[in-house]
Amino acid sequence: MKTTSVLELLKGEKLLQEVTIKGWVRTFRANRFIALNDGSTINNIQCVVDFENTDETTLKRITTGAAICLKGVLAESQGKGQKVEVQVSSIEILGDSDPETYPIQPKKHSFEFLRDNAHLRTRTNTFSAVMRLRSSLSFAIHQYFNQNGFYYMHTPIITGSDAEGAGEMFQVTGLDVKNPPLTEDGNVDYSQDFFGKETNLTVSGQLEAETFAMSLGKVYTFGPTFRAENSNTSRHLSEFWMIEPEVAFMDLDGNMDLAEDFLKSVLGYVLENNADDLAFLEQRLIQEDKSKPQNERNEMTLTEKLRFVVDNNFKRVSYTEAIDILKNCKPNKKKKFNYLIEEWGADLQSEHERFLVEKHFKCPVILFDYPANIKAFYMRLNEDGKTVRAMDILFPGIGEMVGGSQREERLDILKQKMAALDIDEKELWWYTDLRKYGTAVHSGFGLGFERLVMFATGMSNIRDVIPYPRTPQNASF
């Protein structure tokens, strides 16, 4: 008989039919009631065992974490809390679970403990909900771009260039690290390395995506990126996923339109398709808030926060206007900010971004036209010579969600900017070639996927929204 998922059974459409289900035991009470889950939904299905006609040895093997196959009839439930249940006629133990050592017991576990058991943590309600939402967001992203005429490209993971100019990259080498070949001046001779040059894991696929946009028109990347930043905060990972669309013949205004529409679409998708998971995570946050001081509690529920983005038009504000607002606001004048805003040119912190979104404008905000000296070399210089056509999208509770810009399409100005930052033209000859052969206005943005998942799930630590987090001193699993 075909196996039916718990999700399908809970719809009640197979009432009074014989069904087969497979899953993992969450709890087993009174030698009679099995709460079974197969990962298809956050909800368990209750399976009622006729213990008088069930082998005692089998009953003893039905323990938390065991994998089992049940056959029986789907019936209306006699108990509270569920509409249907399975009246079990036969049980097969597929995989035993040692009740003495199984770490995911039916009790509350700390997130730190669950990170140490990341291979099993998706058997908890919280992490199964988070990972289903992560999957839904991934699908929604691909669906959005596919429906809007974008082509999906896979940019290189191994690269010889640093797109961000940050220098915090993981080196890739085939050389003997204990005894590498040296040049005459004593430096490592990378000409003898596997690729014949120094290479690293990529921090961004943007530059390569630009090359494809300038022939295919509209492209996007969605893949792993890496930062060797020695940061152990709740918002940083050493390996994470990035979404990076690039569009030819699109200026900054079009870029802002695209990013706003994209974010509303993918978050709207999970609101529509992940209601059970969102409801569970929302209740988790509400219960968590009860133990916090009043001033640290969330002002919006999880669903309200998502609706705040989906249902509101994003406010577009220049960096210069934002600085004026921040300089004159009460938190700044009363020195409540950790980083006081004193002059134009300051690099905005999360506290400033959240003030603009949550207190001042009360809607998502797009800041644009940033000072050139705090942004990347590839962003288009404005006519004032001091700002660039950059934009950041700010969300409640998190601050910056998206960073993007209109790209510098003028060869002479791009070369000037590269020279000022000591970026080797020879390394990026292919990038400057785009400005020599059919250059045109083009734009794009980058979105850290894990940050989006954090926002959609309400999780406060980025380590809890990726299957196996890679952080300093941690590459377990």
C-alpha positions in Angstrom: 0.0 0.0 0.0 1.2 3.5 -0.8 2.6 5.5 2.1 0.5 8.6 3.0 2.2 11.7 4.5 1.0 13.0 7.9 0.2 16.4 6.2 -2.2 14.6 3.8 -3.8 12.5 6.5 -4.5 15.6 8.7 -6.6 17.0 5.9 -9.1 14.3 6.7 -9.8 13.4 3.1 -9.0 9.7 3.6 -11.5 9.3 6.5 -12.4 5.6 7.1 -9.9 4.4 4.6 -7.0 2.1 5.3 -3.7 4.0 5.3 0.0 3.3 5.7 2.3 5.9 7.3 5.9 6.0 8.2 7.6 8.4 10.5 9.4 9.0 13.8 7.9 8.6 17.3 7.6 11.9 19.1 5.9 10.4 22.2 4.3 7.1 23.2 1.8 7.3 26.1 0.2 4.6 28.2 1.3 1.9 25.8 -1.5 3.2 23.5 -1.1 6.7 22.0 1.7 7.3 19.5 2.4 10.9 18.4 4.0 10.4 14.9 5.7 12.9 12.7 7.3 12.4 9.3 8.6 16.0 8.6 5.8 16.9 6.2 4.2 19.2 8.7 4.8 20.6 12.2 1.7 18.7 13.4 1.9 15.1 14.7 -0.8 12.6 14.0 -2.1 10.5 16.9 -2.0 6.8 16.3 -4.0 4.6 18.7 -2.6 1.2 19.4 -4.6 -1.8 20.4 -2.0 -2.8 23.1 -4.0 -5.9 24.1 -3.4 -7.4 20.7 0.1 -6.0 20.1 3.2 -8.0 20.8 4.9 -6.8 24.1 8.3 -6.9 22.5 7.1 -4.5 19.8 5.5 -2.2 22.4 8.9 -1.9 24.2 10.6 -0.9 21.0 8.2 2.1 20.4 10.4 4.7 22.0 11.0 8.4 21.2 13.0 8.8 18.0 12.3 5.3 16.7 11.3 5.0 13.0 8.1 3.0 12.5 5.6 2.0 9.8 2.0 1.8 10.8 -1.1 0.5 9.0 -4.6 1.3 10.1 -7.8 3.1 9.5 -8.1 6.9 9.5 -11.0 7.8 11.9 -12.5 10.8 13.6 -10.6 11.4 16.8 -12.3 10.7 20.1 -9.9 12.9 22.1 -9.3 16.6 22.2 -6.7 18.5 20.1 -7.0 16.6 16.9 -9.7 16.0 14.3 -8.5 12.6 13.1 -6.4 9.7 14.3 -5.2 6.4 13.0 -6.7 3.3 14.6 -3.6 1.0 14.2 -3.9 -2.5 12.9 -0.2 -3.4 12.5 3.2 -1.9 13.6 6.6 -2.5 12.0 9.7 -1.1 13.7 12.0 0.2 11.0 14.7 1.6 13.2 15.2 1.4 16.9 16.1 4.4 19.1 18.0 4.0 22.4 15.9 5.8 25.0 18.9 6.1 27.3 21.1 8.0 24.8 18.7 9.7 22.3 19.3 13.4 22.8 16.1 14.9 21.5 13.7 14.0 24.3 10.2 15.5 24.5 11.2 18.4 26.7 12.6 21.9 26.1 16.2 22.0 24.9 18.4 25.1 24.7 19.5 26.2 21.2 23.1 25.8 22.2 22.4 22.1 23.0 20.6 21.7 19.8 23.5 23.2 17.8 25.7 20.5 19.3 23.2 18.0 18.0 22.5 19.7 14.7 22.2 16.4 12.9 19.0 15.7 14.9 17.7 19.1 15.8 15.2 19.2 12.9 13.2 16.5 14.8 12.1 19.4 17.1 9.2 21.6 16.2 11.2 24.8 16.1 13.9 23.6 13.7 11.6 21.6 11.5 9.5 24.7 11.1 12.6 26.9 10.4 13.9 24.5 7.7 10.5 24.1 6.0 10.3 27.9 5.8 13.9 28.0 4.5 12.9 25.6 1.8 9.7 27.5 0.9 11.7 30.8 0.7 14.2 29.1 -1.7 11.4 27.9 -3.9 9.7 31.3 -3.9 13.0 33.0 -4.9 13.5 30.8 -7.9 9.8 31.0 -8.8 9.9 34.8 -8.7 12.9 35.2 -11.0 11.7 32.5 -13.4 8.3 34.2 -13.7 10.0 37.6 -14.3 12.3 36.6 -17.1 15.5 36.1 -15.2 18.1 33.4 -16.1 19.7 31.5 -13.2 23.5 31.3 -13.4 26.1 29.5 -11.3 29.0 31.9 -10.5 32.4 30.4 -9.5 33.0 29.4 -6.0 36.8 29.5 -6.5 37.9 33.0 -7.6 41.0 35.1 -8.1 39.3 38.4 -7.4 37.8 40.0 -4.2 34.5 41.5 -5.3 34.0 43.4 -2.0 37.6 44.6 -1.6 37.4 43.4 2.0 40.4 41.0 1.9 38.8 38.6 4.4 38.8 35.5 2.1 39.5 31.8 2.6 42.5 30.7 0.5 42.3 27.8 -1.8 45.6 26.1 -2.5 47.1 22.8 -3.6 50.6 23.6 -2.3 52.3 21.9 0.6 51.5 24.4 3.4 54.4 23.2 5.4 56.9 23.5 2.6 55.6 25.8 -0.2 57.7 26.8 -3.1 59.2 30.2 -2.8 60.2 33.0 -5.2 63.6 34.6 -5.2 62.4 37.3 -2.8 61.1 34.7 -0.3 57.3 34.9 -1.1 55.1 31.9 -1.8 55.4 31.1 -5.5 51.7 30.8 -6.5 52.7 30.2 -10.1 53.3 26.6 -9.1 49.9 26.3 -7.4 47.1 24.3 -8.9 45.5 27.3 -10.7 48.8 29.0 -11.4 47.8 32.0 -9.2 46.5 32.9 -5.7 42.9 31.8 -5.4 40.2 32.1 -2.7 36.6 31.1 -2.0 34.2 33.7 -3.3 32.6 36.4 -1.2 30.2 37.3 -3.9 29.1 36.3 -7.4 28.2 39.8 -8.4 31.0 40.7 -10.7 30.6 37.5 -12.8 26.8 38.0 -12.8 27.3 41.4 -14.3 29.1 39.8 -17.3 26.1 37.6 -18.0 23.6 40.4 -17.5 25.4 42.3 -20.2 24.5 39.6 -22.7 21.4 37.8 -21.3 19.8 41.0 -19.9 18.4 39.7 -16.6 20.2 37.1 -14.5 20.5 36.1 -10.9 22.7 33.9 -8.7 21.7 32.0 -5.6 24.6 30.1 -4.1 27.2 29.8 -1.3 29.6 32.5 -0.4 32.4 32.7 2.2 33.9 35.3 4.5 37.0 34.7 6.7 35.9 37.4 9.1 36.8 36.3 12.7 33.4 37.3 14.1 31.5 35.3 16.6 28.3 37.3 16.7 24.7 36.1 16.3 24.6 37.8 12.8 27.7 36.4 11.1 28.6 33.1 9.4 31.7 32.0 7.6 29.6 30.2 5.0 26.3 31.6 3.8 24.0 31.9 0.8 23.5 35.0 -1.4 20.9 36.0 -3.8 22.3 38.5 -6.4 20.2 39.6 -9.4 21.9 41.8 -12.1 19.9 43.6 -14.8 21.1 45.4 -17.9 19.5 48.7 -18.9 18.1 49.2 -15.4 19.0 52.3 -13.3 18.8 52.7 -9.5 15.1 53.5 -9.5 14.4 50.3 -11.4 16.6 48.4 -8.9 14.6 49.7 -6.0 11.4 48.7 -7.7 12.7 45.2 -8.3 14.0 44.7 -4.8 10.8 45.9 -3.2 8.6 43.7 -5.4 10.9 40.7 -4.9 10.8 40.9 -1.1 7.0 41.4 -1.0 6.6 38.4 -3.3 8.8 35.9 -1.5 7.5 36.9 2.0 3.9 36.8 0.7 4.6 33.3 -0.5 5.4 31.9 3.0 2.5 33.8 4.6 0.3 32.0 2.2 1.9 28.5 2.2 3.5 28.1 5.6 0.7 29.2 8.0 1.1 26.3 10.5 4.9 26.8 10.8 4.5 30.6 11.1 1.8 30.1 13.8 4.0 27.8 15.8 7.1 30.2 15.6 4.9 33.1 16.4 3.7 31.5 19.6 7.2 30.6 20.5 8.2 34.2 20.3 5.2 35.3 22.3 6.1 32.9 25.1 9.8 34.0 24.9 8.8 37.6 25.2 7.0 36.9 28.5 10.3 36.3 30.2 11.9 39.5 28.9 11.7 43.1 30.3 9.0 45.2 28.8 11.4 47.3 26.8 13.0 44.3 25.2 9.8 42.7 23.9 8.9 42.5 20.3 6.5 45.3 19.3 5.0 43.2 16.5 4.1 39.5 16.3 5.9 37.5 13.6 3.0 37.6 11.3 2.5 41.4 11.9 6.1 41.9 11.1 5.8 40.0 7.8 2.6 41.9 6.9 4.4 45.2 7.8 6.7 44.5 4.8 4.2 42.9 2.4 1.4 45.4 2.9 3.4 48.7 3.1 5.0 50.8 0.4 8.7 51.2 1.1 9.7 54.8 1.9 12.6 56.1 -0.3 14.9 58.4 1.5 18.3 59.8 0.6 21.2 59.2 2.9 21.6 62.9 3.4 17.9 63.3 4.5 18.3 60.3 6.8 21.4 61.8 8.5 19.5 65.1 9.1 16.6 63.1 10.7 19.0 61.1 12.9 21.1 64.1 14.0 18.0 65.8 15.2 16.1 62.9 16.7 15.6 62.4 20.5 17.8 59.3 20.9 20.7 61.1 19.3 20.3 64.4 21.2 19.8 62.5 24.5 22.8 60.3 23.7 20.7 57.1 23.7 22.4 55.8 20.6 25.5 53.7 21.1 26.9 55.4 18.0 26.0 59.1 17.9 25.4 60.7 14.6 27.4 63.9 14.5 28.2 64.6 10.8 27.4 63.6 7.2 29.5 60.6 6.1 28.8 58.4 9.1 28.4 54.7 8.4 24.9 53.9 9.8 24.5 51.2 12.4 21.6 48.8 13.0 20.3 51.0 15.8 20.0 54.0 13.3 18.4 51.9 10.6 15.8 50.4 13.0 15.0 53.9 14.3 14.2 55.1 10.8 12.0 52.0 10.1 10.3 51.4 13.4 10.0 54.8 15.0 10.2 57.6 12.4 8.7 56.3 9.1 6.9 53.2 10.5 7.4 51.3 7.2 10.3 49.6 5.4 12.8 52.2 4.2 15.1 52.3 1.2 18.1 54.6 1.7 19.9 55.8 -1.4 22.8 58.0 -2.6 25.4 57.0 0.0 28.8 58.7 0.5 31.2 57.2 -2.0 34.0 56.5 0.6 31.9 54.0 2.6 30.7 52.0 -0.5 32.3 49.6 -3.0 34.3 50.6 -6.0 31.8 49.3 -8.6 29.0 51.7 -7.6 28.2 54.5 -10.0 29.5 57.9 -8.9 26.9 60.7 -8.8 27.4 64.1 -10.5 28.2 65.7 -7.1 31.4 63.6 -7.0 30.9 62.5 -3.4 28.0 60.1 -3.4 27.2 56.9 -5.3 24.0 55.4 -6.7 23.8 52.9 -3.8 20.7 51.7 -2.0 20.1 49.7 1.2 16.7 48.3 2.2 15.9 48.5 5.9 13.5 46.1 7.8 12.1 46.2 11.3 13.9 44.2 13.9 16.9 43.6 11.8 18.1 46.8 10.0 19.7 46.3 6.6 18.2 43.5 4.5 19.4 44.3 1.0 22.3 46.2 -0.4 22.6 47.2 -4.0 23.5 49.9 -6.5 23.6 51.1 -10.1 26.9 49.9 -11.3 29.6 52.2 -12.7 29.3 51.8 -16.5 31.9 54.5 -17.4 35.3 53.0 -18.1 37.4 56.1 -17.2 35.6 56.7 -13.8 35.7 53.0 -12.9 39.5 52.9 -13.6 40.0 56.0 -11.4 38.1 54.4 -8.6 40.0 51.2 -8.9 43.3 53.0 -8.9 42.3 55.0 -5.8 41.6 51.8 -3.9 44.7 50.0 -5.3 42.7 47.4 -7.1 44.8 45.7 -9.8 43.3 46.3 -13.3 45.1 43.3 -14.6 43.2 41.0 -12.2 39.8 42.5 -13.4 40.6 43.0 -17.1 37.4 41.0 -18.0 35.3 43.3 -15.7 36.6 46.5 -17.3 36.1 44.9 -20.7 32.3 45.2 -20.2 32.8 49.0 -20.2 34.8 48.8 -23.5 32.4 46.7 -25.5 28.8 47.9 -25.5 28.6 49.4 -22.0 25.2 50.4 -20.7 23.5 51.4 -17.5 23.0 48.3 -15.3 22.1 47.6 -11.7 21.7 44.8 -9.1 21.5 44.0 -5.4 22.6 41.4 -2.9 20.5 39.7 -0.2 22.0 37.4 2.4 19.6 34.5 2.4 20.1 33.6 6.1 19.2 37.1 7.1 15.9 36.8 5.2 15.2 33.4 6.9 15.9 35.0 10.3 13.4 37.7 9.5 10.8 35.2 8.3 11.1 32.9 11.2 11.8 35.3 14.1 15.0 33.4 15.0 17.6 35.7 16.7 20.8 33.8 15.9 21.9 33.2 12.3 23.4 29.8 13.4 19.8 28.5 13.8 18.6 29.2 10.2 21.2 27.2 8.3 21.5 23.4 8.5 25.1 23.2 9.7 26.6 26.6 10.6 30.2 27.4 9.8 31.7 29.9 12.3 35.2 30.6 13.7 36.5 27.4 15.4 33.5 25.4 14.3 33.2 23.2 11.3 31.3 20.3 12.9 29.2 17.9 10.9 
